[in-house]
Amino acid sequence: MIVAVLRVSGAAFDVDRFVQHHAITPDTSWRGGVAVSIGRVRSDSGFNLTIADAPSTKALIRALCFRRKN
């Protein structure tokens, strides 16, 4: 299985506003200022979103091209 993931992040990025505006459901998201399990505090906010998965590279490219056209 091959997966294509879109990762968006930034120091002043508003995850909630972006997600709501674009009507997407990210796989994971994080917010700046929140402590992570190893004790450090995140400096940026962002999300990961799987945009395609396929059994081969060729099929993944086809799926991404189809997504772009729609």
VEXMI-658871 format. One record per residue: residue number from 1; z, x, y of N, C-alpha, C, O in turn. Coordinates in pm, 1 decimal, padded with zeros to 6 digits. Atoms other than C-alpha are relative to their C-alpha. Layout:
> k  n.c3  n.c1  n.c2  ca.c3  ca.c1  ca.c2  c.c3  c.c1  c.c2  o.c3  o.c1  o.c2
> NUM  Z  X  Y  Z  X  Y  Z  X  Y  Z  X  Y;
...
***
This chain:
> k  n.c3  n.c1  n.c2  ca.c3  ca.c1  ca.c2  c.c3  c.c1  c.c2  o.c3  o.c1  o.c2
> 1  00000.0  00085.0  -00117.7  00000.0  00000.0  00000.0  00000.0  00089.6  00123.9  00079.0  00183.4  00133.7;
> 2  00009.1  -00071.4  -00127.2  -00095.8  00131.8  00342.7  00031.7  -00100.1  00110.6  -00018.2  -00212.7  00110.2;
> 3  -00047.1  00089.4  -00105.1  00065.9  -00015.4  00652.1  -00031.4  00058.6  00136.9  -00019.2  00179.3  00157.5;
> 4  00017.7  -00039.2  -00139.8  -00023.8  -00003.3  01022.8  00110.2  -00067.5  00080.5  00126.7  -00189.4  00075.8;
> 5  -00112.9  00051.1  -00077.1  00274.3  -00040.5  01254.3  -00019.5  00032.4  00147.5  -00052.2  00145.5  00183.5;
> 6  00002.3  -00018.4  -00144.6  00272.6  -00089.0  01630.6  00143.4  00026.8  00044.5  00233.3  -00052.5  00016.4;
> 7  -00133.5  -00034.3  -00050.5  00570.7  00083.2  01794.5  -00009.2  00007.4  00152.5  -00089.0  00083.5  00207.3;
> 8  -00000.3  00005.2  -00145.7  00644.0  00005.9  02159.9  00142.0  00029.3  00047.0  00237.7  -00029.9  -00002.9;
> 9  -00134.1  -00030.1  -00051.1  00933.8  00156.9  02354.3  -00009.2  00061.4  00138.3  -00115.0  00108.3  00180.1;
> 10  -00007.1  -00060.4  -00131.4  01043.6  00277.7  02694.0  00138.7  -00013.9  00059.0  00216.7  -00100.0  00018.3;
> 11  -00133.0  00000.0  -00061.8  01344.9  00348.4  02910.0  00028.7  -00129.7  00075.1  00142.6  -00176.5  00076.1;
> 12  -00019.7  00123.2  -00077.2  01292.3  00037.4  03124.6  -00071.5  -00117.8  -00064.5  -00103.4  -00215.7  00003.1;
> 13  00074.8  00103.6  00072.0  01120.7  -00175.3  02858.4  00090.6  -00118.1  -00034.0  00198.1  -00099.6  -00090.9;
> 14  -00075.0  00121.9  00028.9  01243.1  -00537.0  02830.3  -00057.5  -00063.2  -00126.9  -00154.4  -00138.9  -00121.2;
> 15  00048.5  00046.5  00129.8  01197.1  -00615.2  02461.2  -00007.0  -00152.4  -00004.6  -00110.0  -00208.7  -00041.6;
> 16  -00006.2  00145.6  00011.0  01303.4  -00979.2  02482.5  -00109.3  -00068.0  00082.4  -00172.9  -00162.2  00035.2;
> 17  00103.0  00058.9  -00086.7  01069.8  -01060.0  02771.3  -00139.5  00020.7  -00059.7  -00220.4  -00072.1  -00062.1;
> 18  00130.5  -00031.5  00058.0  00771.7  -00886.9  02605.6  -00026.6  -00084.1  -00124.6  -00134.2  -00142.0  -00139.7;
> 19  00013.2  00074.8  00124.1  00831.1  -01051.8  02267.9  -00022.7  -00148.2  00028.0  -00107.2  -00211.4  -00035.4;
> 20  00015.2  00141.4  -00034.1  00867.5  -01396.0  02423.3  -00136.1  -00026.2  00064.6  -00203.4  -00123.7  00030.9;
> 21  00127.3  00018.1  -00070.5  00564.1  -01353.8  02650.5  -00119.0  00003.2  -00095.3  -00214.0  -00073.4  -00078.9;
> 22  00111.7  -00016.8  00093.0  00338.4  -01245.5  02362.7  00018.0  -00078.5  -00130.2  -00066.6  -00070.7  -00219.4;
> 23  -00027.4  00085.1  00117.2  00492.7  -01484.1  02104.1  -00013.3  00076.9  -00131.7  -00084.9  00034.9  -00222.7;
> 24  00000.4  -00080.5  00122.6  00549.2  -01213.9  01841.5  00141.2  00008.6  -00056.6  00239.4  -00015.5  00013.6;
> 25  -00128.6  -00019.2  00065.9  00827.5  -01151.8  01592.1  00002.2  00142.2  -00056.8  -00055.1  00166.7  -00163.0;
> 26  -00002.0  -00138.4  00046.7  00896.2  -00778.2  01557.0  00075.7  00014.9  -00131.6  00163.3  -00065.2  -00164.4;
> 27  -00071.6  -00033.0  00122.9  01007.5  -00625.3  01227.5  00140.3  00050.1  00034.2  00238.6  00012.3  -00029.6;
> 28  -00127.8  -00052.6  -00047.8  01282.9  -00437.2  01411.1  -00007.6  00013.5  00151.3  -00116.1  00025.6  00208.4;
> 29  -00005.1  -00023.8  -00144.2  01395.5  -00402.1  01770.4  00132.1  00067.5  00033.0  00228.2  00060.2  -00043.6;
> 30  -00121.3  -00067.6  -00046.7  01652.1  -00201.4  01965.3  00005.0  -00005.0  00150.7  -00097.0  -00023.3  00217.2;
> 31  -00020.9  00007.1  -00144.4  01796.4  -00197.3  02313.4  00073.9  00122.1  00050.9  00165.5  00172.7  -00014.0;
> 32  -00066.2  -00113.5  -00063.9  01895.9  00084.7  02544.1  00144.7  -00033.0  00031.7  00178.3  -00146.6  00065.2;
> 33  -00141.0  00018.0  -00030.2  02266.4  00134.6  02595.1  00083.3  -00043.7  -00119.0  00205.5  -00053.8  -00108.5;
> 34  -00071.0  00044.8  00120.3  02356.4  00019.9  02243.1  00022.2  00120.1  -00091.3  -00069.8  00198.2  -00115.9;
> 35  -00033.0  -00110.4  00091.2  02532.3  00264.4  02011.2  -00064.2  -00022.6  -00136.3  -00068.0  -00134.7  -00186.8;
> 36  00054.0  00005.9  00135.7  02364.0  00343.9  01680.8  00104.5  00054.6  -00096.4  00207.9  00105.4  -00053.0;
> 37  -00100.6  -00032.4  00101.2  02544.1  00421.5  01355.6  00053.1  00143.2  00006.3  00165.8  00167.7  -00036.9;
> 38  -00048.2  -00139.1  -00003.5  02569.2  00797.6  01416.9  00077.0  00033.1  00128.0  00109.7  00149.1  00153.1;
> 39  -00083.9  -00019.8  -00117.3  02758.8  00748.6  01742.5  -00070.7  00025.7  00131.3  -00007.3  00021.8  00236.8;
> 40  00070.6  -00019.9  -00127.3  02489.0  00820.2  01997.9  -00043.9  -00134.0  00056.6  -00051.0  -00233.4  -00015.6;
> 41  00043.2  00122.4  -00067.3  02372.7  00561.6  02250.3  -00149.6  00009.5  00025.7  -00198.8  00111.5  00074.1;
> 42  00146.1  00001.1  -00021.3  02005.6  00464.2  02264.9  -00032.3  00007.4  00149.2  00031.3  -00058.6  00231.4;
> 43  00041.9  -00012.1  -00139.5  01831.9  00564.9  02586.3  -00118.7  -00090.0  00032.4  -00150.1  -00111.4  00149.4;
> 44  00115.8  00085.0  -00023.6  01530.5  00336.5  02538.2  00012.7  -00130.3  -00078.0  00100.2  -00144.9  -00163.3;
> 45  00009.1  00127.2  00071.4  01446.1  -00014.3  02419.1  -00138.9  -00008.2  -00060.5  -00233.2  00051.3  -00008.3;
> 46  00131.7  00012.2  00060.5  01162.2  -00107.8  02188.6  -00000.3  -00083.6  -00125.4  00099.4  -00146.3  -00161.3;
> 47  00013.2  00074.2  00125.6  01032.4  -00265.2  01870.5  -00109.7  00060.6  -00085.4  -00194.4  00136.1  -00037.5;
> 48  00105.2  -00032.2  00095.9  00821.5  -00207.9  01560.0  -00057.0  -00131.6  -00050.8  00017.6  -00225.6  -00078.1;
> 49  00066.6  00119.8  00049.3  00566.0  -00466.0  01447.2  -00110.0  00041.8  -00097.0  -00201.1  00115.5  -00059.5;
> 50  00105.9  -00026.4  00097.0  00358.3  -00444.4  01129.0  -00119.7  -00084.3  00039.7  -00109.4  -00206.5  00049.8;
> 51  00118.6  00073.8  -00043.4  00005.0  -00536.8  01234.9  -00102.8  -00015.5  -00111.3  -00193.9  -00097.5  -00099.9;
> 52  00090.5  00014.7  00114.4  -00175.1  -00489.3  00901.3  00057.6  00076.0  -00118.7  00128.0  00175.6  -00102.5;
> 53  -00029.6  -00075.6  00121.4  -00119.4  -00386.9  00541.3  -00112.6  -00025.8  -00098.1  -00171.7  -00133.8  -00099.3;
> 54  00113.2  00009.6  00091.4  -00374.3  -00324.2  00270.6  00018.3  00097.5  -00115.9  00098.2  00190.7  -00106.8;
> 55  -00012.8  -00087.9  00116.3  -00416.8  -00160.2  -00070.1  -00070.8  00135.2  00015.4  -00044.9  00227.7  -00061.5;
> 56  00073.8  -00125.1  -00019.5  -00651.2  00111.8  00064.5  -00027.0  00022.4  00148.4  -00015.6  -00069.3  00229.8;
> 57  00033.2  -00032.7  -00139.5  -00747.0  00289.1  00385.5  -00118.8  -00081.2  00047.5  -00118.5  -00132.8  00159.2;
> 58  00120.2  00075.7  -00035.8  -01088.0  00120.6  00384.1  00034.6  -00146.3  00030.3  -00013.0  -00202.9  00128.7;
> 59  -00040.6  00139.6  -00022.2  -00930.6  -00225.2  00352.1  00086.1  -00013.5  00125.2  00076.3  -00113.3  00196.6;
> 60  -00083.8  00002.9  -00120.4  -00676.5  -00141.9  00624.9  -00087.3  00003.7  00125.2  -00062.5  -00070.4  00220.4;
> 61  00090.9  -00009.1  -00115.0  -00954.8  -00044.8  00865.4  -00073.2  -00131.5  00020.5  -00088.9  -00176.2  00134.1;
> 62  00064.3  00130.5  -00011.6  -01137.6  -00370.0  00788.7  00094.9  -00103.4  00059.2  00055.7  -00182.4  00145.1;
> 63  -00099.3  00095.7  -00050.6  -00819.4  -00568.5  00852.8  00026.5  00021.6  00148.8  00038.3  -00074.8  00224.6;
> 64  -00023.6  -00030.0  -00141.4  -00760.0  -00391.3  01184.7  -00119.6  -00039.5  00085.9  -00102.0  -00092.2  00195.7;
> 65  00120.4  00038.6  -00074.6  -01121.1  -00444.7  01296.7  -00008.9  -00151.0  00011.5  -00045.2  -00202.3  00117.4;
> 66  00000.0  00146.0  -00004.4  -01097.4  -00815.0  01204.9  00101.2  -00050.3  00100.7  00073.2  -00143.1  00176.6;
> 67  -00106.6  00039.9  -00093.5  -00772.0  -00844.6  01400.2  -00044.7  00020.5  00144.9  -00016.7  -00062.4  00231.5;
> 68  00047.2  -00031.1  -00135.1  -00933.5  -00682.0  01705.8  -00099.6  -00104.0  00050.1  -00099.0  -00138.0  00168.4;
> 69  00102.7  00097.6  -00039.6  -01221.1  -00934.4  01707.0  00060.3  -00136.3  00029.3  00002.6  -00214.8  00104.5;
> 70  -00061.1  00133.2  -00017.7  -00984.4  -01232.5  01695.4  00102.8  -00002.3  00105.6  00162.4  -00106.8  00131.5;
***
